[in-house]
Amino acid sequence: MERQDIIDGLVEILKTVRTVDPAKLTQVTEETDFIADLGTPSTEMINIAAKIEQKFDIEFDDDDIDDLGSKVKDVVDLIVRTQEKA
């Protein structure tokens, strides 16, 4: 799966999160910060991680989620690493 495909999937997920302004989802890149740029509450990141697991049919290790950064790139890297382990 290409990195842009993963980003597109993340945007689809973020459209379902009521605390994220849909207008901010038009220019999401790997450098976009979930918290600073999209206004995602840090508490919402756990729910987003669960939705990511469902969408991409993967399961994150708890340690990976604990160490996760707030940029889209961090999440894309984690998805790729998790898919490679499967």
Summary of the structure (lengths in Angstrom):
residues: 86
radius of gyration: 11.8
end to end distance: 13.5
largest distance: 34.6
contacts: 230
relative contact order: 0.19
helix: 58%
strand: 2%
